Amino acid sequence: MRNKIIGLVLLFALAVVLSACGNTKFKADYSLELPDFEHVNQRGEKVSLESLKGKPWIGMYIFTNCTSICPPMSFNMTQVQEKLKKKGVEDYNIVAFSVDPDVDKPEVLADYLKRYNVPDESKWNLLTGYSQKYIEQFAVKSTKIIVKDDPNTDQVIHGNQFFLVDKDGKIVKMYSGYAKNAEDVPIDTIASDIETYIDENL
């Protein structure tokens, strides 16, 4: 009888542990496989999908002459990184694709990043070195996010999403990277998702 009671207690304890694990387990919302790419970052380094594999990364679209959503999006990304820093999370990258590559040369992107209080610049890759047509097609076909040049101004229309890419190069989650009310941007959720993904997959 005593052994049976001990067995039941252990079984219950195991069920509680498994239940807790189930509540915190990372759950992908998407499985969008990205095509191979190789571009240049703000440090003049080549960055490819292959070189990014092995760690998750959080992506977005920006451009340095943006007068609307890019500055708050970039600031919000620094806040995500600040949360990750406080959590002690290290194994990730941040990737921003310029949607105005003719203007955004590596040195221009480097100057842009200096406008922000970035906790760890080494994890940031602001990419350029391709054509406008390429990035418009890449964004829509690969990440399902609109990017469209406005021929009447120096601005580029683009989506405000942050997208989380897993260690194998697949988009697994998307988030709003900008909102009129800054509190509606899910900074804590993004940081927690990255932390959970790393804990379970690296």
Secondary structure as UniProt FT lines:
FT   HELIX           2..24
FT   STRAND          32..33
FT   STRAND          38..40
FT   TURN            42..43
FT   STRAND          46..48
FT   HELIX           49..52
FT   TURN            53..54
FT   STRAND          57..62
FT   TURN            64..65
FT   HELIX           70..87
FT   STRAND          93..98
FT   TURN            101..103
FT   HELIX           106..113
FT   TURN            114..115
FT   HELIX           121..123
FT   STRAND          124..128
FT   HELIX           132..143
FT   STRAND          147..149
FT   TURN            151..152
FT   STRAND          156..158
FT   STRAND          161..165
FT   TURN            167..168
FT   STRAND          170..176
FT   HELIX           182..184
FT   HELIX           187..201
//
